[in-house]
Amino acid sequence: MRWLTEMGVFAKVVELGNFGKAAEQLGLTRSAVSKHVSRLESGLGVKLLHRTTRAMSLTDAGVVVYEQCARLVAAAEEAEAAASRLALAPRGVLKISTTVAYGNAVVLPRLAEFLRRFPELVVEVDLLDRNVDLAEEGYDLVLRLTDHPPEGLAARKLAQVRHILCASPAYVARCGQPRLPNELLAHNCLRHGQPNPTEAWHFLGPDGMAEVKITGNVIVSSSLASRSLALDGVGCGLLPDYMVKKEIASGHLLPLMPDYQPIGSYNNVYALYLPTRQGNHKVRVFIDWMVETLNSTA
């Protein structure tokens, strides 16, 4: 039972006859698929595939192992289908992790409507500013702000994230409004990161990419703190759009340098989950719900 994930991946590779096609269908990278197969070979102590740059074929042991793996996969798919027939609506506990800022700004405001639609689900949301181990800590999925999903996990992109340079009306009245990246050199910029604070901001403008070395008298470890300081008029903040949409709409924050699009340290939100949970109904409906609501409010 130790290698069920690897067996499923191996069966898909053999079924499709190609590592790349298997990776695409499983939502993994090609290298992650290769590692799963290699781990299975190592664990079983036999070589399963003859691999060259142009072709792939089963060894004698591979033929036998594939037959067993295919039976396991078929049994798992039948069990899933049976469960779906017995319960059209998802039920049980759905355990999710995401960051404190994203959870408060995006996930929790949508949760009431989600639970009204799927009342038999119990949703457990952990707001944690750290990476979690899905298998070890028992999470069904995590929502992560990244442009590079980790190998070994299935990933679905939920939305793009835009970053907005903004400041309060009081700060602009006191210090002026920067219109070009270099003008930020004269402004108090709210810096992120401890113990290694942000040293530069990047923008895409009419003349291409621009980098500005920033300075400021406040360094914070979270975007929530940066937003609070920006609202208090302390300085200019570079914040993800989901955190400041309401504040900008109400006029409590003003967007700055409209001709220059900030480039953040991440630009996408992904749902990440174990490949063995590809067909998990409760995971699927939550991800579909997030995609639906994020697109409807984009």
C-alpha positions in Angstrom: 0.0 0.0 0.0 3.0 2.3 0.3 3.2 3.1 -3.4 -0.4 3.6 -4.5 0.3 7.0 -5.9 3.4 5.8 -7.8 1.3 2.8 -9.1 -1.4 5.1 -10.4 1.2 7.3 -12.1 3.0 4.3 -13.6 -0.3 2.9 -14.9 -1.1 6.2 -16.6 2.3 6.4 -18.2 1.9 2.9 -19.7 -1.7 3.6 -20.7 -0.8 6.7 -22.7 2.7 5.4 -23.7 4.3 8.8 -23.0 5.6 10.6 -19.9 4.6 14.0 -21.2 1.0 13.0 -21.9 0.7 11.3 -18.5 2.0 14.5 -16.9 -0.5 16.6 -18.7 -3.4 14.4 -17.8 -2.4 14.1 -14.2 -1.6 17.8 -13.7 2.0 17.1 -12.9 5.3 18.1 -14.4 7.1 15.6 -16.6 9.9 15.4 -14.0 7.5 14.6 -11.2 6.0 11.7 -13.2 9.5 10.4 -13.8 10.3 10.6 -10.1 7.1 8.7 -9.2 8.0 5.9 -11.6 11.6 5.8 -10.4 10.4 5.6 -6.7 8.2 2.7 -7.6 11.1 0.9 -9.4 13.3 1.5 -6.4 10.7 0.4 -3.9 9.9 -2.8 -5.8 13.6 -3.5 -6.6 13.0 -4.1 -10.3 13.2 -2.1 -13.5 9.8 -1.5 -15.0 10.6 0.5 -18.2 13.2 0.6 -20.9 13.6 4.3 -21.6 15.4 6.0 -24.4 15.2 9.6 -25.7 12.8 8.3 -28.4 11.0 5.3 -27.1 9.7 3.5 -24.0 8.8 -0.1 -23.5 7.9 -2.4 -20.6 10.3 -4.9 -19.1 9.1 -8.3 -18.3 8.6 -7.2 -14.7 6.9 -4.1 -15.9 4.3 -6.1 -17.8 3.4 -8.0 -14.6 3.4 -4.9 -12.4 1.3 -2.9 -14.9 -1.4 -5.6 -14.9 -1.7 -5.3 -11.1 -1.5 -1.5 -11.2 -4.2 -1.3 -13.8 -6.5 -3.5 -11.7 -5.9 -1.2 -8.7 -6.7 1.9 -10.7 -9.8 0.4 -12.2 -11.0 -0.6 -8.7 -10.3 2.9 -7.4 -12.2 4.4 -10.2 -15.2 2.0 -9.7 -15.2 2.9 -6.0 -15.3 6.6 -6.8 -18.1 6.1 -9.3 -20.0 4.0 -6.7 -19.6 6.8 -4.1 -20.8 9.4 -6.6 -23.9 7.3 -7.4 -24.7 7.0 -3.7 -24.2 10.6 -2.9 -24.6 13.3 -5.6 -23.9 16.0 -3.1 -20.4 16.2 -1.5 -20.3 15.5 2.2 -17.8 15.1 5.0 -15.0 17.3 6.2 -13.0 19.5 3.7 -9.7 20.6 5.2 -8.1 23.7 3.6 -5.1 25.8 4.3 -4.2 29.2 2.9 -2.5 32.4 4.0 -4.0 34.7 6.6 -4.3 37.6 4.2 -5.8 35.6 1.3 -8.1 33.7 3.6 -9.5 36.8 5.2 -9.8 38.8 2.0 -10.9 36.1 -0.5 -11.8 32.7 1.0 -13.9 33.5 4.1 -16.2 36.1 2.4 -17.2 33.4 -0.1 -17.6 30.6 2.4 -21.2 31.3 3.5 -22.5 31.0 0.0 -20.5 27.9 -0.7 -21.9 26.2 2.5 -25.4 27.2 1.5 -24.9 25.4 -1.9 -23.3 22.4 -0.2 -24.8 22.1 3.2 -23.6 18.6 3.9 -20.0 19.7 3.9 -18.0 20.8 6.9 -15.2 23.1 5.9 -12.1 23.5 8.1 -10.0 26.5 7.1 -6.6 27.0 8.6 -5.1 30.4 8.0 -1.3 29.8 8.1 1.5 31.9 6.7 3.7 28.8 6.1 3.8 25.9 3.7 2.0 22.8 4.9 2.5 19.1 4.1 -0.8 17.9 2.7 -0.1 14.2 3.4 1.4 14.6 6.8 -1.0 17.2 8.1 -4.2 15.8 6.5 -5.1 18.7 4.2 -7.4 18.1 1.2 -6.0 21.1 -0.6 -4.1 24.3 -0.1 -4.5 27.6 -1.8 -1.0 29.0 -2.5 0.2 32.3 -4.0 2.9 31.3 -6.4 4.0 31.2 -10.0 5.8 27.9 -9.7 3.6 25.1 -8.2 5.8 22.5 -6.4 6.5 19.2 -8.1 4.6 16.1 -6.8 1.3 17.9 -6.3 -1.6 18.4 -8.7 -2.2 22.0 -9.4 -5.1 24.1 -10.8 -4.8 27.8 -11.4 -7.6 29.7 -9.8 -6.9 33.3 -10.8 -4.3 35.9 -11.6 -3.2 38.4 -9.0 -2.5 42.0 -10.0 -0.4 44.2 -7.7 -1.4 47.8 -7.0 0.8 50.7 -5.8 -1.3 52.8 -3.5 -1.3 55.3 -0.7 -3.8 57.2 1.4 -5.2 60.6 0.4 -3.5 62.0 3.5 -0.1 60.7 2.4 -0.5 62.0 -1.1 -1.6 65.4 0.2 1.5 65.5 2.5 4.1 64.0 0.2 2.8 64.4 -3.3 1.9 61.7 -5.9 4.6 59.8 -7.7 4.0 59.5 -11.4 7.2 57.8 -12.6 9.1 54.9 -11.0 12.2 57.0 -10.2 10.1 59.5 -8.2 9.6 56.7 -5.6 13.1 57.4 -4.5 11.8 60.5 -2.7 8.9 58.5 -1.0 8.5 56.4 2.1 8.0 52.9 0.7 6.5 50.2 2.9 8.9 47.2 2.7 8.1 43.5 3.1 10.1 40.7 4.5 12.0 39.8 7.6 14.9 39.3 8.0 15.5 40.1 4.3 13.4 43.1 3.4 12.4 44.0 -0.2 15.2 46.1 -1.8 13.5 46.9 -5.2 10.1 47.2 -6.9 9.6 46.3 -10.5 7.2 47.9 -13.0 6.1 47.3 -16.6 5.6 50.7 -18.3 5.5 52.4 -21.7 9.2 51.9 -22.1 9.4 48.3 -20.8 10.6 47.0 -17.4 11.8 49.4 -14.7 13.5 48.6 -11.4 13.5 51.1 -8.5 15.6 50.7 -5.4 13.2 51.5 -2.6 13.8 52.9 0.9 11.4 53.3 3.9 11.4 53.6 7.6 9.0 50.6 8.2 9.6 46.9 7.4 6.7 44.5 7.9 6.3 40.7 7.6 2.8 40.6 6.1 0.7 42.4 3.5 -2.0 42.9 6.2 0.4 45.1 8.1 1.4 47.0 4.9 -2.2 47.7 4.1 -2.9 49.0 7.6 0.1 51.3 7.4 -0.8 52.6 4.0 -4.3 53.4 5.3 -2.8 55.3 8.2 -0.8 57.4 5.8 2.6 56.1 6.7 3.8 55.5 3.1 3.3 53.9 -0.3 2.3 50.2 -0.3 2.6 47.6 -3.1 -0.2 45.3 -2.4 -2.2 42.5 -4.2 -5.5 43.7 -5.7 -7.7 41.4 -3.6 -6.5 43.2 -0.5 -7.2 46.8 -1.6 -10.1 46.7 -4.0 -12.6 47.8 -1.4 -10.3 50.5 0.0 -9.7 51.9 -3.5 -13.4 51.8 -4.4 -14.2 53.7 -1.2 -11.4 56.3 -1.7 -9.5 55.3 1.4 -6.5 54.4 -0.8 -5.5 56.0 -4.1 -3.9 54.0 -6.9 -0.6 55.5 -8.0 1.3 55.6 -11.3 -1.5 54.2 -13.5 0.8 53.9 -16.5 3.0 51.5 -14.7 1.9 48.0 -13.8 3.7 46.6 -10.7 5.2 43.1 -11.0 4.9 41.3 -7.7 6.8 38.3 -6.3 3.9 36.1 -7.4 1.2 36.7 -10.0 -1.1 33.6 -9.7 -3.2 31.7 -7.1 -3.2 27.9 -7.3 -5.2 25.1 -5.7 -2.7 22.3 -4.8 -3.7 18.8 -3.8 -2.3 15.3 -3.8 -2.6 13.4 -7.2 -4.4 10.6 -5.4 -7.3 13.1 -4.8 -7.8 14.0 -8.5 -11.4 12.6 -8.4 -12.2 13.7 -4.9 -15.7 15.2 -5.2 -15.5 17.7 -2.3 -12.1 19.0 -3.5 -13.4 19.4 -7.1 -16.6 21.3 -6.1 -14.6 23.7 -3.9 -12.1 24.4 -6.7 -14.8 24.9 -9.2 -16.6 27.2 -6.9 -13.5 29.3 -6.3 -12.9 29.6 -10.1 -16.5 30.5 -10.7 -16.7 33.2 -8.0 -13.2 34.6 -8.7 -14.1 35.0 -12.4 -17.5 36.6 -11.7 -15.9 39.3 -9.5 -12.7 39.8 -11.5 
